[in-house]
Amino acid sequence: MARKGADIVIETLKEEGVEYIFGHPGGAIMEVYDALYRDGSIKHILTRHEQGAGHMAEGYAKATGKVGVAMSTSGPGATNLVTAIADAYMDSVPVVFITGQVPTHLIGNDAFQEVDIVGITRPITKHNFLVKRIEDLPMILRQAFYIAKTGRPGPVLVDIPKDITQKISDVEIPSLEEVKSSLPGYKPHTEGNPQQIKKAARLIAEAKRPVLYVGGGAVQAEAQKELVELAELMKVPVTTTNMGKGAFPESHPLALHMLGMHGTYYANMAVYNCDLLIAVGARFDDRVTGKVEEFAPQASIIHIDIDPASISKNIVVDVPIVGDVKVVLRKLIEEIKKEGAKLLYPEERQKWLEQIEKWKKLHPLTYRKSDKVIKPQYVIEEIWKVTKGDAIIATGVGQHQMWAAMFYRYSFPRQFINSGGLGTMGFGLPAGIGAKIGRPEKEVFVIDGDGSFMMTMQELITAVHYRVPVKIAIINNGYLGMVRQWQELFYEKRYAEVDLSIQPDFVKLAEACGAVGFRAEKPSEVREVLEEAMKVQDKPVLLDFHVDREENVLPMVPAGKSYRDMILEDGKKGVEADTMYLVG
């Protein structure tokens, strides 16, 4: 049946099962919006800025595991998506970004609102397309979804000139098999090499001091069941990255919580002293490794990852296994069971677990309590209590992000949504809205900083418009907190341009937008306003917590330094602590 290119776009998105598009219309994409309006079966969320649309699509994708879709017009609309595209690329988030483009005969002529978005986004997309013929439109869109969600997930951009959306064609929507056969060079490897899996099984049985180091790839693969089974079967403690939170339940006795720059003392000590590191869907980010030469210096390393390009990119590994994390872990467990799941050195393994318990008791994750000023960590703990640990948490970027990672205990995949790789301030609110739209049955709390919130706070109107009952907790210290912390620790307290004490009245702002606002200025008010917020279920609620202005996120490993240089809560360095090294 002959129809417009714009109708083909909508027809193809429906074929892909798209429920929501997050976007902002404009001249070059107007035909698609008209088709969307006429069809009426896909819900559109009109954001107040294209960056918000991109982050909402990311939050939706991270919370649901489905492909998110964000759409904008050409020129500035497209460039406003760029930060979200880069963010999705760094965190391997499956999002299809659709941009309008000027008509094909005007491309390259500096036409109104023309920009080479394909060229701009080439380094920050898994793949991108410029549609030049209407006959290619449905195949390109289907390829975009297939590429975005398979292998290592990531963002794919499809740039569609306006005349393509206006042309008429009777081209058919291709089947999935036709899509796969149209990409002969794209064959994600999921199974893992059997010989390497055998070798890994043997190393795990032989190890005296193993650690599982779990990243976002395990969340994407939804491999929690396999991780728990492997850890319990072989008595292996588990630490997760920021992106890996929820892949392993943090209440589990084998949980070491987060490692790296703001990791726990016991996680970092375990990695520093282990003799086998099993990296699962993690990429050895510099915030994890610190000084590469002193990262897990005594350990053999197994690395399981879907992306062959990640293997030995930052750290040279001994046993690389390319494949889907869930599939490889299942095969690894079967191989271990085949050999009787026996530890070669059971006594040493028991001593290892006892050593870790000593580290946990020596330096637990803690902070100095106060009954006079609100401690940000206390706010996070109270949010955990009122939500019974079952909420999805979305954060901006800064100190509040790290406190949310440390002091809320995560128990299921896709529970902690933040900007891990790019570190995008302004991510939290729109991502939280996207998460709540995708997972309406879950309580969604946005934990944001005042600086981060102000970068995308216009999306509060979007949440009110669509009656998205997201809770927003602003950890308000009147500073760009993390920058101030670095200035305190490494620049002799020269606080250059970080004071945000002149700011809107956030409660009045919430009310002006049609949301509900609460403020807490004393510790005794924290629980009260949280409980009031939990009663509101039909609109967004903003909570403004005025916290200790100069509270720091500790422990901390300074950038590029070793775990030996870790700064602890008591002011000591890791190297000065009594049990920095393995005893015995």
Disulfide bonds with the S-S distance in Angstrom:
none
